[in-house]
Amino acid sequence: MKRISLILTLLSFVFAASAQDYYIYVTAESDDEVALVKFDGTKAETIQRIPVGVWPAENEGPHGITVGPEGKYWYLSMAHGNPYGTLYKYETGTNKLVGSTTLGLFPASMQISSATGLLYCVNFNLHGDMVPSTVSVVDPESMTELEQITTGAMPHGSRLSADGMKHYSVAMMSGELFEIDALDLKVSRALNLDEAAKAPMEMDHSKMDHSKMDHSKPKESDAKMDHSQMDHSKMGHGDGMKHSAFKPTWVSPHPNKDVVYVAGNGQAQVMEVDTKSWKVTRKFETDKGPYNIDISPNGKYMVVSYKTAAKTGIWDLDTGKELARLDNSQKVTHGVAISSDSRYAFVSVEGVQDDPGMMDVFDLQTLKKVATAELGKQAGGIAFWKKD
């Protein structure tokens, strides 16, 4: 009996040592609050609801959220304003407001560069004219907007390369992928995603017999344009403003490869774009309404929220196969954040009308939904904070 008791005691210590707590911030856009959610490996629960905004009688719409690289602060974009939106800075743990600054029209998703230390936030311009909008560049220390960089119509999915040197965003209505140099703060390249969706994928030329190819007369269509010299402020104005069929809503760079993944909300497709050749290398056929994407830190998994289908897709990036397509707990799936150990995907679900928002937890090893936490109405922006 003593031996059994000792074994049970040792097992309990091993379990306690291996147990992990995960903390996630999630916005509730219709309730003007941010939830701090704790997941202990079994149960997910909202441990704090943080009221945000400064106008109690008006819905200000917390939309985008991100945690700084050092984990000391989290940042929140407030979409509504007179006329512009606002960026707020909070201290993690205490969730105390420590700073703010005005951005553009309807600021949305954002991220901080590990290289420059600057924050890049897209101004979605939801309620404005369908004209090119901007990316705001902010010094998060002083909470000062340094620059607004013009891109396309309704930019979204603000994300940075792993080294922090390139910023990527997509323009939902004009159907473009933009690359910004994080140092000189200029658009370096743009890709027409509607044309890319129609074009054949990039081939692996390293295996081709180049001795039989005629390189003497390159086609005019093969010439590369220098987008750094283009005046993006004049793109899309007037009656010629296009409405993208691909309708890109998100872009996520791979953590250790020169590729980005773009969600085509209008065509039920995710495209992989090689950032060296600036061409599409793979296409993933998805369920209806792919909206947000996150790539696991180990580079193995791609998790996609299927907003229209109320499902979440888990993909193996090595094989290019969808491992699971799982139901969410409510309708209108929104954001995705993956834990730092690549074990769990946390997915926000808006709900409809008076339904509460939810955060679903998916185990990337068992490919199952393992927990759900209830949130405020219209749960949207989501950011992983830490693992204890």
Secondary structure, 3 states (H helix, E strand, C coil): CHHHHHHHHHHHHHHHHHCCCEEEEEEECCCCEEEEEEECCCCEEEEEEEECCCCCCCCCCEEEEEECCCCCEEEEEECCCCCCCEEEEEECCCCCEEEEEECCCCEEEEEECCCCCCEEEEECCCCCCCCEEEEEEEECCCCEEEEEEEEEECEEEEEECCCCCEEEEEECCCCEEEEEECCCCEEEEEEEHHHHHHCCCCCCHHHCCHHHCCCCCCCHHHCCCCHHHCCHHHCCCHHHCCCCCCCEEEEEECCCCCEEEEEECCCCEEEEEECCCCEEEEEEECCCCEEEEEECCCCCEEEEEECCCCEEEEEECCCCEEEEEEECCCCCEEEEEECCCCCEEEEEECCCCCCCCEEEEEECCCCEEEEEEECCCCEEEEEEEEEC
